[in-house]
Amino acid sequence: MTTPAEARVDLGAIRHNVALLKERAGGAQLMGAVKADAYGHGLLPTSEAVLGAGASRLGTAFIQEALYLRAGGVSAPILAWLITPGEPIAEALAADVELSASHPALLDEIAAAARATGRAAKLHLEADTGMSRGGAPQAAWPDLLAKALELKAEGAIEIVGIWSHFACADIPGHPSVARQLETYETALKLAEQAGAAGSEVIRHISNSAAVVTLPEARFDMVRTGIAMYGLSPVPELGDFGLRPAMTLVARVGLVKRVVEGSGVSYGHLYTTSCETTLALVPLGYADGVLRHATGRAEVLAGGRRRLVAGRVCMDQFMIDMGDDPISAGDEVVLFGPGDGGEPTAQEWADTLGTITHEIVTRIGARVPRIYHQ
């Protein structure tokens, strides 16, 4: 290790997780969600591992993420689902990137790009089944279908998918789950009656949480995100045999002995209770270590867990080693699989009142990703 810190990504763990989730999918296709730099794990290496483990397609939030994958040599189908006005739709069509649409204005923009490029757009129509985020609401769904069928007849688009997204699949028994599933089936029925959902159209609504808890929601394809990275989509139900893929480590930058009563870091939120050894860890909130980890989150150093001592700074934080030995250059583990006694990303999330998605996706670009098998 020659850098101050690094995120070690176990591609073997990702392949294990994808294979496990494919079994859970029960024959449905698996789309690997690799948005946000593959949840902080590195877009291209992770995507190659996901496809190599049996995923048939990839999903990104933005067109630029999909284009990056195409530039990296990925030829598998890719869906980009979050499209704002003025994005490079023509470039996406030229790269054979599938797009999502949930309102007629976007359909018009996509159709214009299709006419300009001479390439029919491959579209997934999104229905809002109760999340009130993306997707066409129930009242607007018939109009979206009518517009899509008009453009399909023109040859500007091809309808390849109809999809939606669960709001509360990670809360087992939540009443919205059954309601959303019923609303989605109604949307599918309307699409079939209109001629927009033949046997070739992929139906998908399941996210990671639904894959492990709702076999009735598999349909033709499932979309797995956080679970591919080995982090449980429903922590209260266990880890489902998933293996965390990321370990975040840093090398101690400085060791010093200080006297009793020494204030540590900004605001002196931590004061030493006796003469002690402090160690500087070169990671901070600019690298994704949440500032409110101050005095709450633990790391593994010198064979024991230690609390973050004092305010997390932009580039560094301190730990109190007491009288235990530590040297500059020694390794500190913030989180990992937990095999060596280190905290896990789930523990960090629980301690800081967030979800593992935020813990791993916040790790910044100046922390190199180091891949192993």
N, C-alpha and C positions, 0 to 999 in steps of 0.2 A: 504494500500500500504506500504510494508516494504522494498522494494528495491529502489535504487536511481532513477530508471526509469523503465517503462514497456510499452509494446505495448498491448493495450486492443483490442481483436478481437471479434467482434460481429458475432457469428455463425448464429444467426437468420437473420442478414443482408445477409450473404452469401447464405443461403437457399432461401431467398426472391429473390436474384439476379438470382440464377439458375432457379427458377420457372419462372421468367419473361423471361429469355433467352430461356427456353424451349418453351414458347408460341411463341416467335419470330421465333423459328426454324421450326415451321409449320409442325410438325410430324417427322422431321428428328431426328435421335439420337443426343445426346449431349455428347461430350467428354470434361471433365473438365481438363484443363491444370494446373497441380499442380507442375510444375518444379520450381526450385529455392526456395525450402522450401515453396511451394504454394505462390509464389510471396511475400515471407517474412512473411506470416501469420501462418506458422506452418504446416508441411506436413501432418501428420496423422490426427489431429483433423479436419483440413480443408477438407481433402479428404473424411472423414466420413460424414461431413455435405453436401458436394457436391453430394455424392452418395445418401444420404438420401433425398435430394431435387429433385431427379429424373434423375441425370446424369447416363448414362448407362456404361460409360467407363472413364478411366483416362489416361492422357498423361503426360509423363515426358521427360526431355531432355536425362537423362543418365540412364543406367542400374542400377546403385547403388541406385538411387532414387526409382526405381520400386521395387528393392529387399527390401528396407527399408519398403515400403508399405506392401509387402507380409509378412515380418517378423512381422509387426504390425497387421496382421489378415485380410487385405483387400483381398477379393477374386474376385472382379470385374475385367474384362479385363483391362489390362494396356499396353499401347504402349510406348516404349522407342525409341526415333528417332535420337539421336545423338551418333553414335557409332564409336569409333576410334579403330585402330588395337590393339589387345591384351587384349581387355576387357573381362569380365567374361561371355562370350556368353553361354557357357554350363550351367552355374549357372542360367542364365536368362531362358533358355529353360526348365530346371528342375522346375523352379518356374512358368512356363506358362506365361512368359512375351513376348508380341508381340514385334517384332523388325522392324525397317525401314532399307531399303537398297536402294542405288542409283547408285552403280557401281559393276561390276562383281567380283572384288577382295573381296569385303565384302560378296557378295553372297557365294563365295568359303569358306570364313572363317566360315560363319554361317552354311553352309552345312557340313563342317568338324565337327563342334560341334554337329550337329544333328546326324551324324553317330556315334560319340563317345558316345552320351547319349541315342541313340535309340529313340529320340523324334523329330518329324518333327517340324521345326521352322515355326511359324506363322508370315508371312511377309507382311508388307505394302511397296509397291514399290513407291518410290518418283520420280516424274517428275519435272524437273526445267522448269517452264512455263514462266520465265522472271525475277525472283528475282536474279538469278546468285549467289545463295548461295548453299544450299543443293539441291539434286535432280539430275537426269540424264538429260542433255541437249537434245533438240529435236533430234540432230544427233545421240546421243548415246542411245536413248530410245529403238529402235528396238533391239539392241544388249542386252540390259538389259532384255527385255522381253524374248528373245530367251534363255538366260542363265537361267532365272528363270523357264521357262517352262521345260527346260532340267532337272533341279533339282527337279521340281515338279513331273516329270515322274519317277524319281528315288525314290521318297518318302521322300526326304530330307527336302523339304519345302512345305508349303501350302500358297497360295496367298490369304490373307484375306482383303487386302485393296490396293487402288491406290490413291495417294494423292499428293497435292502440297500446296504452300503457297503464299498468296498475298503479294506483296511488298508495295502497296499504297492504300489498301482498306480504310485506315483512311484519305484519301484525296479524298473526293467525287468528281466524275467527272474526275479523273486523267485518261488519255488515256491508261495507262498500264493495268488498271483493265480489260477493255473489251478485250484487247489483251491476257492477261493471261487466262481469262476464255475461250476464243476461243482455245488457245493452249492446255489447259487442256482437253477440249472436244475432240480435235484431238488425244491427248495421250490416252484418254479413248477408242476412236474408234479403234485405232491401237491395243490396248490391247484386245478389244473384238474380232477383226478379227483374232488375233493370238491365241485366246482361253484362255487368261489370265484374263478375267474380266467377269465372269459369274454373275448371279443375286445375288450370295452369297457374292460377293466381295464388300466391303464398299468403296464408293467414297466420298472423303472429301477434301475440299479446303478452306472453310470459317473459318476465325478467328473471334475474337469478333467484329471488325469493319464491316466485311462482314455480320455477323449475323444481325446487326441492319440497314444495308444500302443496301444489295444485296440479296433479296429473291431468285433471279434466281440462286444463287450460293450455295444453301443449299445442294443439292444432297442427299446422304443417311445419312450424319452426318455433324455436325458443331463442331468446336473446340473453346471453349470459355476460354479465359485467363483473361486478365485484367478486363473485365466486370463482371466476377463472384465476384470480390473483391469490386465491387461498384464504380469503377473508369471508367469514360466514355472513350470508345475507339475512339470517334470522339468529342472532347470537344466543338468544335465550333457549333455542332448540339444539345448540351444540355446533360442532364444526363440520358435520356431515362428511367427515373424512377428507376435507380439503387441507391443502398444505400451503401455508403462507410463503410467498415467493420473494418478498423483499426483506433484507436486513440492512438497517441504517447504522453505520459506524463512523467514528471519528478518531483521530489521533490526538492525544493530549498535547496542547501547544505550550503549556507553561505550568510549572509546579512551584508553589511558594509556601513557606511557613509563616503564619501570621499569629498575632497575639490574641488573647481573650478580648472580646469586645470590639473586634474589627467589623465594620460595616462592609457588606459585600454587594457590589453592583449598584445600579441606579436606585436611588431612593432608600438605600440601606434597609430593604425589606427583610434581609437576613443579617443577623449579627452573630458572630462566633461566640459560643458559650465557654470556650477554653482555648488555649493555644492549640492550633490545628494546622493541617495541611490542606490547602486549596489547589484544585486542578482546573485549568481552563480548557473547555471543550469548544473547538472552533466551528460551531454551528449556531445559527440564530434564526430570528424570525424572517430574515431575508432568504433563508434556505427552507422555510416551511415549518420550523419549530415554533409552534404557537406561543405567543407571548404569555398567555395565561397558563402555560406549563410551569411558570414561576412558583417554586415551592410546592408543587403538586406532582409532577411527573417524575418517574424514576428512570435511571439508566443503570447499566451493569458496568462496574469499574472495579478493578482489583479483586475480582471474584465475588463481589457483593453488590447489591442494589443500593443506589444512592439517590436521594432527592436532588432535584435542581435547586441549587442554593442561591437565592437572590434572583433579581430580575433577569429574564431572558433578554439579551441585547440583539442588535441587528445581525451580528456575525459570531456571537459567542455566548456561552453561559458558563457558570462555575458549579463545581461540586465540592462538597466537604468530605475529605478522606479521613478525617480524624488523625489517628497515628498510623494508619495503614500505609504501606509503601506504594508509590506510584511514580513513574518517570515520564518526562516529556517523550512523546512518541508512542507511549502505550495506548492500546486500543480501548475505546469506550463504545459500548453497544447501546443505542437508544431503543431499538426494538427489532424483533426478528421472530422466528418460529417459536422461540421459548425453550428450545432444546438445551441450551447452556445456562438456563436460569435467567436469561434476559427478559425484559418486558416484551409483550406482544403489541402489535398495532391495536388490537382490540382493547388491551389494558389502557393504552394511551387514550383511545377514544372514550372509554368509560370514565376515566379519570377527568378528562377535559370536557365531558358533556357533549360529545359530538359523535360522528360515525367514522368508521375506518376509511371510507371513501375520502374524507377530508384529510386524514392523517397522511395517506400515501400520495394523493394528488398534489398536495402542497409542497412536496420536496422539490426545491428549485433547480434551475438549469445548471447552476455552478457546482452542483453535487454530481459528479460523474456516475453513470450507471455502469456497473461492472458485471458481465454476464458469465455464468457458469452453468454446468449441466447437473 
